[in-house]
Amino acid sequence: MTSLDSNPLFARLADAERILVAGAGGGFDIYSGLPLALSLLHQGKQVYLANLSFSALDGLPIDDWAAPDLAAITPESALHQSYFPERTLAQWLRGHDYPSTVYAFPQTGVRPLRAAYQALIDLYRVDAVVLVDGGTDILMRGDEAGLGTPEEDLASVAALAALDGVPTRLVVSVGFGVDAYHGVNHVQVLENIAALERDGAYLGAFSIPRATREGALYLDAVTHAQQHTPEHPSIVNGSIAAAVRGSFGDVRFTDRTRGSELFVNPLMSLYFAFDLPGLAARCLYLDRIEETHLMRQVHSRIAEFRESIITRPPRRFPH
């Protein structure tokens, strides 16, 4: 039990020396973990970054692969590709004199993803992993009215849930509300968080203030990514960054949101932290995706599960 003046997430990481911060759901998810990763770096920890990637990794040269399904992305990787969040982040890191390798996992099923995680953990003798989701669909247990896009997120959770050799495994969710556009009912998100609290798996929440060093660097990194990926900027991190800046309501930062009404608000800048094994234990279909080797198998197993249950009806905020 920690004191009220101690952050439970950082308390769980206090004794860790080599920490892996990994994006759970692909795309720009690793950016959502950047404030946390930078804070740990500034504390003198060894921090390694990884991301389940939506980039075209198949064309990378053999020397870029640290292990099967584990690519080491540097600022010089695949310069011909316009969409490569991991490389864009590596370039930003180098420009700020931080370690500039970002590891990337291709979209696979749980079995090969777990092996790739194990290879990376063994490579650096990692003693803590923080899995980061930009959004809240990682918190869906499976019987909600809508799950958002859970395939990559829960494949990542399942991959790490069985790696008992890592002393500390945590999940962080940031961007509360962004998944409403993918059908997530956020009253049910709050209901799930309450249940995780009862289970002892909820570690509390805290904000990313722009007045902090890490908050300012995160805003700079998101701006850099928007400038270097103008055709496909991150809506999730654009929303989080707007919230960190204090923007509110229907904020415009990309043409990709044309025709949609955004609701940027201070809740989007909150990190919600959880114990990963506790979160995994509440997922109703994790056993169904355990033996998957391909991401399309994860998708079909979740769809089959959804067809077999009666979902909880969505609820409206009462105020």
C-alpha positions as CSV (number, residue, x, y, z in Angstrom):
1,M,0.0,0.0,0.0
2,T,1.4,3.4,-1.0
3,S,0.9,6.8,0.5
4,L,-1.5,9.3,-1.1
5,D,1.4,11.5,-2.1
6,S,3.0,8.6,-4.0
7,N,1.9,7.8,-7.6
8,P,1.1,4.0,-7.6
9,L,2.3,3.5,-11.2
10,F,5.7,5.0,-10.5
11,A,5.8,3.2,-7.2
12,R,5.4,-0.1,-9.0
13,L,8.3,0.9,-11.3
14,A,10.6,2.3,-8.6
15,D,12.8,-0.8,-8.3
16,A,12.8,-1.6,-12.0
17,E,16.1,-0.7,-13.8
18,R,15.3,-1.8,-17.4
19,I,11.8,-0.9,-18.6
20,L,10.1,-1.6,-21.9
21,V,7.4,0.9,-22.9
22,A,5.4,-0.6,-25.8
23,G,2.5,0.6,-27.9
24,A,-0.3,-2.0,-27.8
25,G,-2.5,-1.2,-30.7
26,G,-0.3,-0.2,-33.6
27,G,0.1,3.0,-35.5
28,F,1.2,5.9,-33.3
29,D,0.3,4.2,-30.0
30,I,4.0,4.3,-28.9
31,Y,3.7,8.1,-28.9
32,S,1.0,7.8,-26.3
33,G,3.6,6.3,-24.0
34,L,6.3,8.9,-24.7
35,P,5.6,11.2,-21.7
36,L,5.9,8.2,-19.4
37,A,9.0,6.8,-21.1
38,L,10.7,10.2,-21.0
39,S,9.9,10.6,-17.3
40,L,11.5,7.2,-16.6
41,L,14.6,8.1,-18.7
42,H,14.9,11.4,-16.8
43,Q,14.9,9.3,-13.5
44,G,18.0,7.5,-14.8
45,K,16.2,4.3,-15.8
46,Q,17.1,2.3,-18.9
47,V,14.1,2.6,-21.2
48,Y,13.4,0.7,-24.4
49,L,10.6,1.5,-26.8
50,A,8.6,-0.8,-29.0
51,N,5.4,-0.7,-31.0
52,L,3.0,-3.1,-32.7
53,S,3.5,-1.7,-36.2
54,F,1.2,-0.9,-39.0
55,S,4.2,-0.1,-41.2
56,A,5.5,-2.2,-44.1
57,L,8.2,-4.1,-42.3
58,D,8.5,-7.0,-44.7
59,G,10.9,-5.0,-47.0
60,L,13.4,-4.2,-44.3
61,P,16.9,-5.7,-44.8
62,I,17.8,-8.8,-42.8
63,D,20.2,-6.7,-40.6
64,D,17.3,-4.7,-39.3
65,W,15.8,-7.8,-37.6
66,A,16.9,-8.5,-34.0
67,A,14.9,-11.7,-33.9
68,P,11.9,-13.2,-35.8
69,D,9.0,-10.7,-35.8
70,L,11.2,-8.1,-34.0
71,A,12.6,-5.2,-36.1
72,A,15.0,-2.6,-34.8
73,I,14.0,0.7,-36.4
74,T,16.5,3.6,-36.6
75,P,16.3,7.1,-38.0
76,E,17.6,5.7,-41.3
77,S,15.2,2.8,-41.7
78,A,13.2,2.6,-44.9
79,L,13.5,6.3,-45.8
80,H,11.4,5.7,-49.0
81,Q,8.3,4.9,-46.9
82,S,6.1,8.0,-46.1
83,Y,4.2,6.3,-43.3
84,F,6.5,4.9,-40.7
85,P,5.7,6.1,-37.1
86,E,8.4,4.1,-35.5
87,R,11.1,5.7,-37.8
88,T,9.6,9.2,-37.3
89,L,9.8,8.8,-33.6
90,A,13.4,7.5,-33.9
91,Q,14.3,10.6,-35.8
92,W,12.7,12.8,-33.2
93,L,14.5,11.0,-30.4
94,R,17.8,11.4,-32.1
95,G,17.2,15.1,-32.6
96,H,16.7,15.4,-28.8
97,D,19.7,13.3,-27.9
98,Y,17.7,10.3,-26.6
99,P,18.4,6.7,-27.5
100,S,16.9,6.4,-31.0
101,T,16.1,2.8,-31.7
102,V,12.4,1.9,-31.7
103,Y,11.5,-1.8,-31.9
104,A,8.6,-2.8,-34.1
105,F,6.4,-6.0,-34.1
106,P,4.6,-6.9,-37.3
107,Q,0.9,-7.7,-37.0
108,T,0.8,-11.3,-36.0
109,G,-1.2,-13.6,-33.7
110,V,-0.5,-14.1,-30.0
111,R,2.0,-16.9,-30.3
112,P,4.6,-15.2,-32.5
113,L,4.0,-11.8,-30.8
114,R,4.8,-13.4,-27.4
115,A,8.0,-14.9,-28.8
116,A,9.0,-11.5,-30.1
117,Y,8.3,-9.9,-26.8
118,Q,10.3,-12.6,-25.0
119,A,13.3,-12.1,-27.4
120,L,13.3,-8.3,-26.7
121,I,12.9,-8.9,-22.9
122,D,15.8,-11.4,-23.0
123,L,18.0,-9.0,-25.1
124,Y,18.0,-6.3,-22.5
125,R,17.1,-8.3,-19.4
126,V,13.9,-6.2,-19.0
127,D,12.4,-6.3,-15.6
128,A,9.3,-4.2,-16.2
129,V,6.9,-3.7,-19.2
130,V,4.4,-0.9,-19.6
131,L,1.9,-1.6,-22.4
132,V,0.3,1.7,-23.6
133,D,-2.9,2.2,-25.5
134,G,-3.9,5.5,-27.1
135,G,-7.6,5.1,-26.3
136,T,-9.7,2.9,-24.1
137,D,-10.5,-0.2,-26.1
138,I,-7.8,-2.1,-24.3
139,L,-10.1,-1.9,-21.2
140,M,-13.0,-3.7,-23.0
141,R,-13.6,-7.2,-21.5
142,G,-15.7,-8.3,-24.5
143,D,-19.4,-8.1,-23.6
144,E,-19.7,-4.3,-24.0
145,A,-22.0,-2.7,-26.6
146,G,-19.0,-1.9,-28.7
147,L,-15.3,-3.0,-28.5
148,G,-13.7,-0.4,-30.8
149,T,-10.7,-2.0,-32.5
150,P,-9.5,-4.5,-29.9
151,E,-7.5,-7.0,-32.0
152,E,-4.0,-5.6,-31.7
153,D,-4.5,-4.3,-28.2
154,L,-5.7,-7.6,-26.7
155,A,-3.2,-9.6,-28.8
156,S,-0.6,-7.6,-27.0
157,V,-2.2,-8.1,-23.6
158,A,-2.4,-11.9,-24.2
159,A,1.2,-12.0,-25.4
160,L,2.4,-10.4,-22.2
161,A,0.0,-12.0,-19.8
162,A,1.8,-15.4,-20.0
163,L,5.3,-13.9,-19.5
164,D,5.5,-14.5,-15.8
165,G,9.2,-14.1,-15.7
166,V,8.8,-10.3,-16.0
167,P,8.3,-9.0,-12.4
168,T,6.2,-6.0,-13.3
169,R,3.7,-5.8,-16.2
170,L,1.4,-2.8,-16.4
171,V,-1.1,-1.3,-18.8
172,V,-1.6,2.4,-19.3
173,S,-4.6,4.0,-21.2
174,V,-4.6,7.6,-22.3
175,G,-7.1,9.4,-24.5
176,F,-10.4,8.8,-22.7
177,G,-13.2,9.4,-25.2
178,V,-11.4,9.0,-28.5
179,D,-12.8,5.6,-29.1
180,A,-16.4,6.9,-29.1
181,Y,-16.0,7.2,-32.8
182,H,-15.3,3.4,-33.0
183,G,-18.4,2.5,-31.0
184,V,-17.0,2.4,-27.5
185,N,-19.5,3.4,-24.7
186,H,-17.4,5.2,-22.1
187,V,-19.9,4.7,-19.3
188,Q,-19.0,1.0,-19.8
189,V,-15.3,2.0,-19.7
190,L,-15.9,3.6,-16.3
191,E,-17.8,0.5,-15.2
192,N,-14.9,-1.6,-16.2
193,I,-12.4,0.6,-14.3
194,A,-14.6,0.4,-11.2
195,A,-14.5,-3.4,-11.5
196,L,-10.7,-3.4,-11.9
197,E,-10.6,-1.2,-8.8
198,R,-12.6,-3.9,-6.8
199,D,-10.1,-6.5,-8.1
200,G,-7.1,-4.4,-7.0
201,A,-5.9,-4.0,-10.5
202,Y,-6.5,-0.3,-11.0
203,L,-3.5,1.9,-10.1
204,G,-5.2,5.3,-10.4
205,A,-4.9,8.2,-12.9
206,F,-2.8,11.3,-13.4
207,S,-2.6,14.0,-16.0
208,I,0.1,15.0,-18.5
209,P,0.6,18.7,-17.7
210,R,2.0,20.8,-20.5
211,A,4.0,22.7,-17.9
212,T,6.2,19.6,-17.3
213,R,9.3,18.8,-19.2
214,E,7.8,15.6,-20.4
215,G,4.5,17.2,-21.4
216,A,6.3,19.9,-23.5
217,L,8.4,17.3,-25.2
218,Y,5.4,15.2,-26.0
219,L,3.7,18.1,-27.7
220,D,6.9,18.7,-29.7
221,A,7.0,15.1,-30.7
222,V,3.4,15.0,-31.8
223,T,3.9,18.2,-33.9
224,H,7.0,16.7,-35.4
225,A,5.0,13.5,-36.3
226,Q,2.2,15.6,-37.9
227,Q,4.7,17.5,-40.0
228,H,6.4,14.3,-41.2
229,T,3.3,12.3,-41.8
230,P,0.9,14.9,-43.2
231,E,-1.1,12.4,-45.2
232,H,-2.0,10.3,-42.2
233,P,-1.4,12.1,-38.9
234,S,-2.5,10.5,-35.6
235,I,-6.1,11.5,-34.7
236,V,-5.6,9.9,-31.2
237,N,-2.4,11.7,-30.3
238,G,-3.6,14.9,-32.0
239,S,-6.6,14.8,-29.7
240,I,-4.5,14.0,-26.6
241,A,-2.0,16.8,-27.5
242,A,-4.9,19.3,-28.0
243,A,-6.2,18.3,-24.5
244,V,-2.8,18.8,-23.0
245,R,-2.7,22.3,-24.5
246,G,-6.0,23.1,-22.9
247,S,-8.1,23.0,-26.1
248,F,-11.8,22.0,-25.7
249,G,-14.6,20.8,-28.0
250,D,-14.5,20.4,-31.7
251,V,-10.8,21.1,-32.3
252,R,-9.4,20.9,-35.8
253,F,-5.8,19.7,-36.3
254,T,-6.2,17.5,-39.4
255,D,-8.4,17.1,-42.5
256,R,-8.9,13.4,-41.5
257,T,-11.5,14.5,-39.0
258,R,-13.5,16.4,-41.6
259,G,-17.2,15.6,-41.2
260,S,-16.8,14.5,-37.6
261,E,-17.4,16.5,-34.5
262,L,-14.7,16.0,-31.9
263,F,-15.0,16.4,-28.2
264,V,-11.5,17.2,-27.0
265,N,-11.5,17.7,-23.2
266,P,-9.2,17.4,-20.1
267,L,-10.0,13.7,-19.5
268,M,-8.1,12.9,-22.7
269,S,-4.8,14.0,-21.1
270,L,-5.2,11.5,-18.2
271,Y,-3.1,8.3,-17.9
272,F,-5.2,5.5,-16.4
273,A,-2.9,2.8,-15.0
274,F,-3.6,-0.9,-14.4
275,D,-1.9,-4.2,-13.4
276,L,-1.7,-6.2,-16.7
277,P,-2.3,-9.7,-15.3
278,G,-5.4,-8.3,-13.5
279,L,-6.7,-6.6,-16.6
280,A,-6.0,-9.8,-18.6
281,A,-8.0,-11.9,-16.1
282,R,-11.1,-9.9,-16.8
283,C,-11.1,-10.4,-20.6
284,L,-13.8,-12.9,-21.5
285,Y,-12.2,-14.1,-24.7
286,L,-8.5,-14.1,-24.0
287,D,-8.3,-17.9,-24.0
288,R,-9.9,-18.0,-27.5
289,I,-7.0,-16.0,-29.1
290,E,-4.3,-17.7,-27.2
291,E,-3.3,-20.1,-29.9
292,T,-3.5,-17.7,-32.8
293,H,-0.6,-17.1,-35.2
294,L,-2.1,-14.5,-37.6
295,M,-3.9,-11.3,-36.8
296,R,-6.9,-12.3,-39.0
297,Q,-7.3,-15.3,-36.6
298,V,-7.5,-12.9,-33.7
299,H,-10.2,-10.9,-35.5
300,S,-12.2,-14.0,-36.4
301,R,-12.0,-15.5,-32.8
302,I,-13.2,-12.2,-31.3
303,A,-16.1,-12.1,-33.9
304,E,-17.1,-15.7,-33.1
305,F,-17.1,-14.8,-29.4
306,R,-19.3,-11.8,-29.9
307,E,-21.8,-13.9,-31.8
308,S,-22.1,-16.3,-28.9
309,I,-23.0,-13.8,-26.1
310,I,-25.6,-11.2,-25.2
311,T,-23.9,-7.8,-24.9
312,R,-24.4,-5.3,-22.2
313,P,-26.6,-2.5,-23.4
314,P,-24.9,0.9,-23.8
315,R,-25.6,3.6,-21.1
316,R,-25.7,7.3,-21.3
317,F,-23.8,9.6,-18.9
318,P,-26.4,10.8,-16.3
319,H,-25.0,14.3,-16.2
